[in-house]
């Protein structure tokens, strides 16, 4: 997904430099293509979410993937109406950062598991499979999610004050962020209450 997201970001930036007011048929076709590619990535993230929910060993990881899928869909919708400005670019950058953080967390856990196996210290738990990620990695993902909420709030406020985004659209974006803030609280509470 990361390899397919980066070109979408790059093409969005190029279109932003052209300027929405200068879009002709080729740019509009490119936007339609970008929007469709972003929707496909959102669907792929939703498939990953289903697998993670079935795994059930982590709390934050699936919710971050759910947020990722939602962000991808938001970008697809914005691209479909020729919105390539600061908010779209900020969300796209958040998508890249989130994908990198998720990959990094899984790779670190895999390395730890391999080291334990090589050292012969791997102990099988009686209660089933170990979690996909340790609590510390999940806390980092939760912290990164909170940081994205804070950053996007500022980006939306700036875009509205500069007239790049309408007040109605900005209010809609802030409402989504408020919902995400509640989700972060619920994730933190579930992590706190999870038995060891």
C-alpha positions as CSV (number, residue, x, y, z in Angstrom):
1,X,0.0,0.0,0.0
2,X,2.8,2.4,0.8
3,X,4.4,1.9,-2.6
4,X,1.0,2.7,-4.3
5,X,0.3,5.7,-2.0
6,X,3.5,7.6,-2.7
7,X,2.7,8.3,-6.4
8,X,-0.8,9.5,-5.5
9,X,0.8,12.0,-3.1
10,X,3.3,13.1,-5.7
11,X,0.7,13.6,-8.5
12,X,-1.6,15.5,-6.1
13,X,1.3,17.9,-5.3
14,X,1.9,18.4,-9.1
15,X,-1.8,19.2,-9.6
16,X,-1.8,21.6,-6.7
17,X,1.1,23.5,-8.3
18,X,-0.9,23.7,-11.5
19,X,-3.7,25.4,-9.5
20,X,-7.3,24.3,-9.3
21,X,-8.4,27.3,-11.4
22,X,-6.2,26.1,-14.3
23,X,-7.5,22.5,-14.4
24,X,-8.5,21.5,-17.9
25,X,-9.7,18.1,-19.1
26,X,-6.3,16.3,-18.7
27,X,-6.1,17.4,-15.0
28,X,-9.7,16.4,-14.4
29,X,-9.1,13.0,-15.8
30,X,-6.0,12.6,-13.7
31,X,-7.9,13.6,-10.6
32,X,-10.6,11.0,-11.4
33,X,-7.8,8.3,-11.8
34,X,-6.2,9.4,-8.5
35,X,-9.5,9.3,-6.7
36,X,-10.2,5.8,-8.0
37,X,-6.7,4.5,-7.1
38,X,-7.1,6.0,-3.6
39,X,-10.5,4.3,-3.2
40,X,-8.9,0.9,-4.1
41,X,-6.2,1.5,-1.4
42,X,-9.0,2.3,1.1
43,X,-10.7,-1.0,0.2
44,X,-7.3,-2.8,0.7
45,X,-6.9,-1.3,4.1
46,X,-10.5,-2.4,5.0
47,X,-9.5,-5.9,4.0
48,X,-6.5,-5.7,6.3
49,X,-8.8,-4.5,9.1
50,X,-11.0,-7.5,8.7
51,X,-8.0,-9.8,9.2
52,X,-6.8,-7.8,12.2
53,X,-10.2,-8.0,13.8
54,X,-10.2,-11.7,13.4
55,X,-6.8,-12.0,14.9
56,X,-8.0,-10.0,18.0
57,X,-4.6,-9.8,19.7
58,X,-4.2,-6.1,19.5
59,X,-6.4,-3.1,20.3
60,X,-4.8,0.0,18.8
61,X,-3.5,-1.6,15.6
62,X,-6.9,-2.4,14.0
63,X,-8.3,0.9,15.0
64,X,-5.4,2.8,13.4
65,X,-5.9,0.7,10.2
66,X,-9.6,1.7,10.3
67,X,-8.6,5.3,10.6
68,X,-6.2,4.8,7.7
69,X,-8.9,3.4,5.5
70,X,-11.2,6.3,6.4
71,X,-8.5,8.8,5.6
72,X,-7.9,7.2,2.3
73,X,-11.6,7.4,1.5
74,X,-11.6,11.1,2.5
75,X,-8.7,11.8,0.1
76,X,-10.5,9.9,-2.7
77,X,-13.6,12.1,-2.1
78,X,-11.6,15.3,-2.0
79,X,-9.8,14.4,-5.2
80,X,-13.0,13.6,-6.9
81,X,-14.1,17.2,-6.4
82,X,-10.7,18.7,-7.4
83,X,-9.6,19.6,-3.8
84,X,-5.8,19.3,-3.9
85,X,-4.9,21.9,-1.4
86,X,-3.4,21.9,2.1
87,X,-5.9,19.6,3.8
88,X,-5.8,16.9,1.1
89,X,-2.0,17.0,1.0
90,X,-1.8,16.9,4.8
91,X,-4.1,13.8,5.0
92,X,-2.0,12.2,2.2
93,X,1.1,12.8,4.2
94,X,-0.5,11.4,7.3
95,X,-1.4,8.3,5.3
96,X,2.2,7.8,4.4
97,X,3.4,8.4,8.0
98,X,0.8,6.0,9.3
99,X,1.7,3.2,6.8
100,X,5.4,3.7,7.7
101,X,4.6,3.5,11.5
102,X,2.5,0.4,11.1
103,X,5.2,-1.3,9.0
104,X,7.9,-0.3,11.4
105,X,5.9,-1.7,14.4
106,X,5.3,-5.0,12.7
107,X,8.9,-5.3,11.5
108,X,10.2,-4.7,15.0
109,X,8.0,-7.3,16.5
110,X,9.1,-9.8,13.9
111,X,12.7,-9.0,14.7
112,X,12.1,-9.5,18.4
113,X,10.4,-12.9,17.7
114,X,13.2,-14.0,15.4
115,X,15.8,-13.1,18.0
116,X,13.9,-14.9,20.7
117,X,13.7,-18.0,18.5
118,X,17.4,-17.9,17.7
119,X,18.2,-17.6,21.4
120,X,15.9,-20.5,22.2
121,X,14.0,-18.3,24.7
122,X,10.7,-18.3,23.0
123,X,8.1,-19.6,25.4
124,X,4.8,-20.8,24.3
125,X,1.9,-19.3,26.1
126,X,-0.9,-21.5,27.3
127,X,-3.5,-19.0,26.3
128,X,-2.7,-19.0,22.6
129,X,-0.8,-16.8,20.2
130,X,1.2,-13.8,21.5
131,X,-0.1,-10.4,20.4
132,X,0.8,-9.0,17.1
133,X,2.4,-6.0,18.9
134,X,3.6,-5.4,22.4
135,X,1.7,-2.7,24.5
136,X,4.6,-0.3,24.0
137,X,4.2,-0.4,20.2
138,X,0.4,0.0,20.5
139,X,0.9,3.0,22.7
140,X,3.2,4.6,20.1
141,X,0.5,4.0,17.5
142,X,-2.1,5.6,19.7
143,X,0.2,8.6,20.4
144,X,0.8,9.0,16.6
145,X,-3.0,8.9,16.1
146,X,-3.4,11.7,18.6
147,X,-0.7,13.7,17.0
148,X,-2.5,13.4,13.6
149,X,-5.7,14.7,15.2
150,X,-3.9,17.7,16.6
151,X,-2.0,18.5,13.3
152,X,-5.1,18.1,11.1
153,X,-7.2,20.3,13.4
154,X,-4.6,23.1,12.9
155,X,-4.5,22.5,9.1
156,X,-8.3,22.7,8.8
157,X,-8.4,25.9,10.9
158,X,-5.7,27.5,8.8
159,X,-7.3,26.5,5.5
160,X,-10.7,27.9,6.6
161,X,-9.1,31.2,7.9
162,X,-7.2,31.6,4.6
163,X,-10.4,30.9,2.5
164,X,-9.0,27.8,0.9
165,X,-11.7,25.7,2.6
166,X,-15.3,26.6,3.3
167,X,-16.5,26.9,6.9
168,X,-19.0,24.1,6.3
169,X,-16.4,21.8,4.9
170,X,-14.0,22.7,7.7
171,X,-16.8,22.1,10.3
172,X,-17.4,18.6,8.7
173,X,-13.7,17.8,9.0
174,X,-13.5,18.9,12.6
175,X,-16.6,16.8,13.4
176,X,-14.8,13.8,12.0
177,X,-11.8,14.6,14.1
178,X,-14.0,14.9,17.3
179,X,-15.3,11.4,16.6
180,X,-11.7,10.2,16.1
181,X,-10.7,11.8,19.4
182,X,-13.4,9.8,21.2
183,X,-12.1,6.7,19.5
184,X,-8.6,7.4,20.8
185,X,-10.0,7.7,24.3
186,X,-11.9,4.4,24.0
187,X,-8.7,2.7,22.7
188,X,-6.7,4.0,25.6
189,X,-9.4,2.7,28.0
190,X,-9.5,-0.7,26.4
191,X,-5.7,-0.9,26.6
192,X,-5.7,0.1,30.2
193,X,-8.3,-2.5,31.1
194,X,-6.8,-5.3,29.0
195,X,-5.7,-8.2,31.2
196,X,-2.0,-9.1,31.0
